[in-house]
Amino acid sequence: MNNEHVIVVDLGFGDAGKGTIVDWLCRDGERSAVVRFNGGAQAAHNVVTDDGRHHTFAQFGAGTFVPGVPTHLAHSVLVDPFALAGEAEHLESIGVGDVFDRLTIDERALITTPWHRAANHARELARGGDRHGSCGMGIGETARYALAHPDDALTVGDCRHPRTLHRKLRAMRERLGTSDWAPDDDAPARGVVDPPDVDDVMEVLGLFAGTVHIVDGGHVGGLLERGPVVFEGAQGVLLDEWAGFHPYTTWSTTTTANAMSIVAEHGHRATRLGVVRTYTTRHGVGPLPTEDDSLTALLPEPHNGTGPWQGAFRVGHFDAVAHRYALAATGGVDALAVTHVDVVNTAGASRPGICDEYRTQDGMPWVPVPPHGHDLDRQARLADTLTSITPVIREAPETGVEWLDEVSALLDVPVAVASYGPTAAAKRRMNG
């Protein structure tokens, strides 16, 4: 993969370790850039450096710790300038101070504003006990607004044109105004606050436009020509807007589709690298067929706690059935990166097991099949079924090497990278 473009995609519900794999890929000295190709500020890609620094990458590429590696936000990314500024501030505090110099953003990318976030909070609170597991960052509301009002959807390029910017912000403020909010008594603790006035948002977005490098759609072609690019996906295939288990999904295409389209548009090819853990996890509500509460205490998660919007971090046995579904939904991958292999060697008799089969209530084998179109009702029925099936769990191999062979056989994909810890030094390139 040294001299190839690589698309990094999560074959689960997210949190498999995409960030740490992207960081490792960028340390070969060959990468011309990291291109983010979906999602927005709700992404949380944790990277720990060999010298102990930690950052949760949301919008900047997870290769940013490597000097000289730039980030490009593609047109399919939802950009939150407010959150971007906060992320840059933290990176500067840990010694990475040139992040805006290394950032380019496609002018067509949609902007997420404080009003989108407030509307997101209000909608999720109104669901009561029927939460969808939103990250609370306004991603769904940004996409929803753009679909409902395409002529008024705010883009990064608009931030360079004050008249257009002001008109769109005023329209947005009117449509997503406080009259539609219904925060509860805990709203302040959850971050639900009155968004700023239009003029205040105008000021921030004007500063944003003067700080970042806004480019057209041809820019990514130049990055591809200069050298191998890492395409960094957000969240996981099992959360995909159309292939995921509705309504516990994201408003984003989480498969390799966006990245593959960009690569093909500019006449290039890329290796698709699917990331899985040695156990299957989910952050927030929704189906997790192999969930086992006893594993939560066994497998502590230092960088993935319970969020006020998203909910608890949940742990289950390795779910080969779900990961095969993800492989089919994304059109396959060329190789795997398997993370948390160290868990296999340290968990002892309580190590996670393997699920290679689902059974229905009447004991019959059942295999979920990805959709062939955009049918959310079908996906909702699939989600309901997943809550009633029984996963067949068996013991897993006792060593990391045996685990890697088992994962490769279960998913019928070779393992290219094994990760035994959060740092780049803990990665191992596998034969082939």
Legacy VTK file of the C-alpha trace (Angstrom):
# vtk DataFile Version 3.0
C-alpha trace
ASCII
DATASET POLYDATA
POINTS 432 float
0.000 0.000 0.000
3.028 2.302 0.056
2.567 3.637 -3.446
-1.184 3.239 -3.759
-4.181 5.404 -3.001
-5.974 3.784 -0.059
-9.628 4.119 0.967
-10.116 3.410 4.672
-13.646 2.294 5.589
-15.122 0.925 8.815
-16.959 -2.394 8.360
-18.954 -2.028 11.571
-20.900 0.632 13.420
-17.903 2.968 13.672
-15.118 3.227 16.273
-13.127 0.349 14.772
-9.917 2.403 14.700
-9.900 4.144 11.305
-8.005 7.117 12.708
-5.109 5.107 14.054
-4.831 3.217 10.743
-4.831 6.489 8.752
-2.127 7.888 11.053
-0.008 4.762 10.502
-0.463 4.895 6.725
0.679 8.511 6.656
3.939 7.747 8.447
5.561 6.139 5.402
6.550 9.580 4.103
4.797 9.071 0.772
1.282 10.428 1.311
0.315 13.611 -0.504
-2.821 14.162 1.585
-5.656 12.752 3.637
-9.031 13.287 1.958
-12.143 13.138 4.156
-15.006 11.937 1.976
-18.124 11.755 4.154
-19.613 12.788 7.480
-18.748 15.917 9.382
-17.953 17.157 12.858
-19.585 14.106 14.465
-16.623 11.930 13.496
-14.360 10.915 16.392
-11.141 9.285 15.213
-8.776 8.843 18.130
-5.051 8.912 17.515
-2.351 8.459 20.169
1.228 9.270 19.195
4.292 7.363 20.315
5.169 10.293 22.612
1.770 10.109 24.339
-0.201 12.936 22.713
-3.859 12.258 21.981
-6.369 13.967 19.721
-9.870 13.029 18.586
-9.941 13.943 14.907
-13.336 15.118 13.693
-12.749 17.211 10.577
-8.984 17.394 10.220
-7.512 14.242 8.737
-6.118 11.680 11.155
-2.721 12.027 9.467
-2.330 15.573 10.809
0.193 14.572 13.490
2.591 13.769 10.626
4.371 16.991 9.555
3.541 18.111 6.038
0.498 15.870 5.512
-2.441 18.085 4.445
-6.172 17.506 4.824
-8.727 18.008 2.068
-12.444 18.059 2.858
-14.278 16.802 -0.215
-17.584 18.142 -1.493
-19.422 15.290 0.253
-18.274 16.388 3.733
-20.444 18.578 5.987
-18.243 21.331 7.396
-18.786 22.915 10.829
-16.540 26.020 11.065
-17.319 26.485 14.753
-16.253 22.953 15.652
-13.291 23.192 13.270
-11.925 26.180 15.187
-12.182 24.283 18.469
-10.416 21.279 17.015
-7.616 23.453 15.650
-7.195 25.051 19.074
-6.678 21.668 20.725
-4.201 20.566 18.077
-2.234 23.766 18.591
-2.192 23.149 22.363
-0.418 19.804 21.776
2.134 21.150 19.359
0.442 21.010 15.940
0.023 24.651 15.027
-0.085 24.758 11.227
-3.332 22.869 10.633
-5.099 25.652 8.735
-2.088 26.060 6.451
-2.509 22.387 5.540
-6.299 22.433 5.077
-8.255 22.760 1.823
-12.032 22.559 1.507
-14.154 22.001 -1.571
-16.340 25.047 -2.193
-19.389 22.801 -2.728
-19.311 21.284 0.769
-22.325 22.086 2.950
-21.955 24.184 6.096
-23.330 23.086 9.472
-24.403 26.035 11.638
-25.417 26.426 15.313
-29.054 26.444 14.136
-28.680 23.013 12.590
-27.232 21.767 15.855
-30.047 23.318 17.928
-32.677 21.812 15.630
-30.931 18.445 15.976
-31.098 18.691 19.766
-34.768 19.677 19.734
-35.729 16.842 17.396
-33.866 14.225 19.425
-35.319 15.480 22.718
-38.814 15.365 21.240
-38.367 11.637 20.582
-38.261 10.988 24.321
-37.433 7.355 24.952
-37.371 6.602 21.226
-33.994 8.214 20.558
-32.123 7.479 17.340
-28.690 7.834 18.913
-27.734 11.136 17.305
-24.297 12.579 18.010
-25.980 15.952 18.539
-23.769 17.766 16.032
-26.472 18.807 13.548
-25.335 16.523 10.737
-28.765 15.118 9.951
-30.372 18.557 10.092
-27.769 19.940 7.682
-28.571 17.213 5.157
-32.306 17.491 5.810
-32.282 21.262 5.269
-30.309 20.947 2.019
-32.819 18.435 0.665
-35.792 20.597 1.638
-34.300 23.934 0.551
-31.593 23.238 -2.045
-31.410 26.838 -3.261
-30.812 28.118 0.269
-28.449 25.401 1.497
-25.271 27.081 2.716
-21.972 25.988 1.156
-18.359 26.709 1.967
-18.076 28.777 -1.203
-20.936 31.029 -0.044
-18.802 32.205 2.863
-16.742 34.267 0.406
-19.802 36.240 -0.725
-21.314 38.366 2.076
-24.617 39.130 0.336
-25.333 35.495 -0.456
-24.156 34.452 2.972
-26.413 36.944 4.744
-29.465 36.002 2.669
-29.049 32.298 3.289
-28.383 32.746 6.997
-31.503 34.870 7.443
-33.633 32.277 5.669
-32.088 29.524 7.762
-32.658 31.408 10.981
-36.332 31.891 10.107
-36.862 28.226 9.250
-34.893 26.824 12.185
-35.979 29.448 14.714
-36.499 29.119 18.451
-40.254 28.647 18.045
-39.574 25.082 16.918
-37.340 24.168 19.862
-38.621 22.146 22.764
-35.665 21.739 25.150
-36.296 20.014 28.485
-34.958 21.036 31.901
-31.685 19.240 31.205
-31.160 21.106 27.944
-28.333 23.383 29.171
-26.373 20.382 30.459
-26.797 18.711 27.087
-25.504 21.747 25.233
-28.849 23.063 23.984
-28.458 26.824 23.995
-29.869 29.688 21.994
-27.793 29.998 18.808
-26.198 33.371 18.108
-27.667 36.116 15.947
-27.230 36.188 12.192
-24.612 38.937 12.384
-22.529 36.923 14.853
-22.609 33.873 12.598
-21.757 36.101 9.632
-18.653 37.297 11.461
-17.457 33.787 12.283
-18.040 32.498 8.752
-16.278 35.517 7.294
-13.222 34.751 9.436
-13.493 31.106 8.395
-13.448 32.046 4.696
-10.379 34.199 5.253
-8.511 31.461 7.124
-9.041 28.237 5.177
-8.108 27.495 1.582
-11.345 27.149 -0.391
-10.846 25.273 -3.661
-12.860 23.940 -6.569
-13.566 20.324 -7.425
-10.406 19.946 -9.475
-8.098 20.354 -6.494
-8.353 16.736 -5.396
-7.130 15.670 -8.838
-3.873 17.474 -8.186
-3.484 15.680 -4.863
-3.960 12.344 -6.592
-1.330 13.238 -9.195
1.259 14.345 -6.611
1.324 11.067 -4.726
-0.672 8.389 -2.934
-3.676 9.723 -1.022
-5.419 8.245 2.001
-9.214 8.582 1.811
-10.538 8.619 5.379
-14.115 7.532 5.899
-16.296 8.526 8.849
-18.468 6.254 10.996
-19.180 2.738 9.686
-20.898 0.945 6.822
-23.528 -0.448 9.216
-24.622 3.153 9.877
-24.982 4.033 6.188
-27.980 6.226 5.353
-29.416 3.625 2.953
-27.767 0.319 3.862
-27.791 0.769 7.650
-30.505 -0.336 10.040
-32.992 2.520 9.915
-33.628 4.723 11.845
-30.419 4.137 13.806
-28.234 5.477 11.015
-26.476 8.617 9.853
-27.391 11.032 7.044
-24.244 10.120 5.166
-22.958 7.567 2.668
-20.506 5.642 4.820
-19.510 3.066 2.200
-16.551 3.527 -0.132
-18.882 4.980 -2.809
-17.950 8.670 -2.411
-14.233 7.978 -2.418
-14.439 5.538 -5.324
-16.334 8.159 -7.319
-13.673 10.806 -6.659
-10.851 8.439 -7.598
-12.564 7.283 -10.800
-13.499 10.829 -11.803
-9.810 11.713 -11.958
-8.729 8.510 -13.698
-7.130 6.746 -10.742
-7.603 3.520 -8.807
-7.417 2.797 -5.085
-7.033 -0.078 -2.663
-10.018 -0.462 -0.348
-8.977 -1.198 3.249
-11.751 -2.369 5.585
-11.252 -1.885 9.327
-12.674 -4.218 11.999
-11.969 -4.804 15.677
-11.450 -8.254 17.177
-14.810 -7.584 18.819
-17.813 -5.652 17.544
-18.927 -2.381 19.128
-21.597 0.256 18.835
-21.842 3.760 20.288
-25.472 4.538 21.109
-28.825 2.886 20.485
-29.728 0.475 17.720
-29.177 -3.210 16.942
-26.014 -4.872 18.227
-26.861 -8.585 17.946
-23.780 -9.940 19.748
-23.885 -7.451 22.644
-22.576 -8.874 25.924
-22.611 -6.626 28.977
-19.893 -8.692 30.634
-17.454 -7.605 27.924
-17.918 -3.922 28.694
-16.064 -4.162 32.006
-13.506 -6.528 30.522
-12.668 -4.201 27.631
-12.365 -0.613 28.931
-12.638 2.176 26.378
-10.454 5.153 27.360
-11.566 7.404 24.491
-15.186 6.328 23.948
-17.401 7.092 26.912
-21.113 7.715 27.312
-22.171 10.850 25.448
-25.060 13.131 26.430
-26.659 12.624 23.010
-25.216 9.486 21.525
-25.482 7.323 24.619
-23.336 4.511 25.970
-20.484 2.669 24.283
-21.557 -0.946 23.834
-19.498 -4.101 23.280
-20.267 -7.443 21.668
-18.557 -10.555 20.358
-16.979 -10.480 16.903
-19.952 -10.461 14.524
-18.872 -12.040 11.249
-22.463 -11.986 9.974
-22.771 -8.209 10.393
-19.333 -7.592 8.905
-20.139 -9.750 5.873
-23.310 -7.702 5.438
-21.154 -4.547 5.498
-18.780 -6.021 2.927
-21.680 -6.749 0.599
-23.182 -3.289 1.168
-19.952 -1.485 0.280
-19.106 -3.689 -2.689
-16.232 -5.487 -0.996
-12.737 -4.478 0.066
-9.289 -5.558 -1.040
-7.744 -6.053 2.393
-8.476 -5.803 6.108
-6.959 -3.864 8.971
-7.730 -5.680 12.223
-7.427 -3.589 15.379
-7.345 -4.445 19.104
-5.489 -7.687 18.445
-3.763 -7.159 21.805
-7.114 -7.897 23.493
-6.954 -11.472 22.258
-3.628 -12.008 23.999
-4.596 -10.376 27.313
-8.275 -11.145 27.931
-7.686 -14.755 28.964
-10.660 -17.064 29.304
-13.074 -14.131 29.094
-11.952 -13.049 25.659
-14.638 -12.133 23.102
-16.037 -14.997 21.070
-17.121 -15.244 17.448
-20.580 -15.135 15.920
-20.733 -16.780 12.496
-24.483 -17.412 12.365
-27.819 -15.840 13.307
-30.885 -17.924 14.137
-34.515 -16.864 14.179
-36.892 -17.496 17.089
-37.875 -20.823 15.546
-34.232 -21.885 15.291
-33.743 -21.362 11.560
-30.548 -19.784 10.157
-31.049 -16.221 8.933
-28.759 -13.990 6.897
-29.396 -10.227 6.467
-29.148 -9.053 2.861
-28.234 -5.475 1.847
-30.783 -3.461 -0.138
-30.643 -2.971 -3.907
-32.131 0.507 -3.721
-33.277 3.211 -1.342
-35.993 1.581 0.776
-35.942 2.825 4.369
-39.064 0.861 5.290
-37.223 -2.315 4.359
-34.233 -1.272 6.453
-36.491 -0.521 9.410
-37.954 -4.029 9.169
-34.433 -5.393 9.029
-33.561 -3.450 12.194
-36.602 -4.923 13.949
-35.590 -8.436 12.927
-32.074 -7.918 14.263
-33.501 -7.242 17.719
-35.140 -10.674 17.821
-32.530 -12.982 16.280
-30.177 -15.116 18.373
-26.458 -14.953 17.572
-24.633 -18.273 17.741
-21.445 -17.561 19.711
-18.452 -19.882 19.743
-15.018 -19.658 21.304
-12.362 -17.672 19.513
-8.736 -18.674 18.896
-6.333 -18.146 21.775
-3.579 -16.214 20.007
-3.485 -13.079 17.911
-2.002 -14.848 14.896
-4.751 -17.463 14.932
-7.332 -14.683 15.321
-6.081 -12.895 12.226
-6.278 -16.110 10.209
-9.794 -16.692 11.515
-11.011 -13.193 10.655
-9.548 -13.473 7.173
-11.278 -16.816 6.628
-14.620 -15.634 8.030
-14.711 -12.537 5.836
-12.840 -14.053 2.877
-10.478 -11.078 2.723
-6.710 -11.037 3.422
-5.438 -9.158 6.475
-2.922 -6.470 5.497
-2.500 -4.674 8.836
-2.763 -5.834 12.443
-2.939 -3.329 15.287
-1.800 -4.325 18.774
-2.314 -0.908 20.349
-3.253 2.716 19.665
0.120 4.004 18.429
1.739 3.656 15.018
4.518 1.600 16.579
1.933 -1.025 17.544
0.961 -1.727 13.922
2.210 -4.731 11.999
2.156 -5.094 8.233
1.111 -8.629 7.319
2.490 -10.749 4.506
0.697 -10.158 1.215
LINES 1 433
432 0 1 2 3 4 5 6 7 8 9 10 11 12 13 14 15 16 17 18 19 20 21 22 23 24 25 26 27 28 29 30 31 32 33 34 35 36 37 38 39 40 41 42 43 44 45 46 47 48 49 50 51 52 53 54 55 56 57 58 59 60 61 62 63 64 65 66 67 68 69 70 71 72 73 74 75 76 77 78 79 80 81 82 83 84 85 86 87 88 89 90 91 92 93 94 95 96 97 98 99 100 101 102 103 104 105 106 107 108 109 110 111 112 113 114 115 116 117 118 119 120 121 122 123 124 125 126 127 128 129 130 131 132 133 134 135 136 137 138 139 140 141 142 143 144 145 146 147 148 149 150 151 152 153 154 155 156 157 158 159 160 161 162 163 164 165 166 167 168 169 170 171 172 173 174 175 176 177 178 179 180 181 182 183 184 185 186 187 188 189 190 191 192 193 194 195 196 197 198 199 200 201 202 203 204 205 206 207 208 209 210 211 212 213 214 215 216 217 218 219 220 221 222 223 224 225 226 227 228 229 230 231 232 233 234 235 236 237 238 239 240 241 242 243 244 245 246 247 248 249 250 251 252 253 254 255 256 257 258 259 260 261 262 263 264 265 266 267 268 269 270 271 272 273 274 275 276 277 278 279 280 281 282 283 284 285 286 287 288 289 290 291 292 293 294 295 296 297 298 299 300 301 302 303 304 305 306 307 308 309 310 311 312 313 314 315 316 317 318 319 320 321 322 323 324 325 326 327 328 329 330 331 332 333 334 335 336 337 338 339 340 341 342 343 344 345 346 347 348 349 350 351 352 353 354 355 356 357 358 359 360 361 362 363 364 365 366 367 368 369 370 371 372 373 374 375 376 377 378 379 380 381 382 383 384 385 386 387 388 389 390 391 392 393 394 395 396 397 398 399 400 401 402 403 404 405 406 407 408 409 410 411 412 413 414 415 416 417 418 419 420 421 422 423 424 425 426 427 428 429 430 431
